[in-house]
Amino acid sequence: MSADTTATIALLGTSADPPTCGHQALLEQLLEHHGQVVTWASDNPGKCHALPLADRCQLLNTLVQAIANPRLQLAQDLSSPWAITTLERAQARWPEATLCFVVGSDLVPQILQWKQADQILQRCVLTVVPRQSWPLDRKALQQLRQQGAQVEVLNLNIPDTASSEARRTADPRQVPAALRPLLAQRQFYGFNAESDPVCP
């Protein structure tokens, strides 16, 4: 982590339905680029969620505790279905920090249609992380920049896992080892037995 990143805070909201090995890798690698990483479980207005928000928050918190980095925290009170609300709350908490709002490449074409998109672009740096299944939409990135967005693209090494696949198959290879006992205990998503760790 370079000296000029110490005052940056990466903000990562996720449905966490469930958190996957990809979420684990993303959180860990964001710590290499930003002074702090803050995450929370969110209700996405465009999705139907398999578990209530409180359960998804518990899963995400279990992952955060397992990563055990003092620069990583769960801030569930930032959670909102609307990015602008989250950014307003974060700005009130960290008024001197540069806020980097993390999105996957799959979301880039949607951002200009988000609620108060112009205000979102003024309040943060958009940190775009390409997903293996979603190549970067260069035209959408250009449109964002033309609207005044500050955009950084982080080419991280994120495994091609998906919450939808974990829900569909109850495949333990999709989820971090630290989550498997809780998933089995609560029988979330059809998980009913622990297996050997796969995520590092």
Secondary structure, 3 states (H helix, E strand, C coil): CCHHHCCEEEEEEECCCCCCHHHHHHHHHHCCCCCEEEEEECCCCCCCCCCCHHHHHHHHHHHHHHHCCCCEEECHHHCCCCHHHHHHHHHHHCCCCEEEEEEEHHHHHHHHHCCCHHHHHHHCEEEEECECCECCCHHHHHHHHHCCCEEEECCCCCCCCCHHHHHHHCCHHHCCHHHHHHHHHHCHHHCCCCCCCCCC
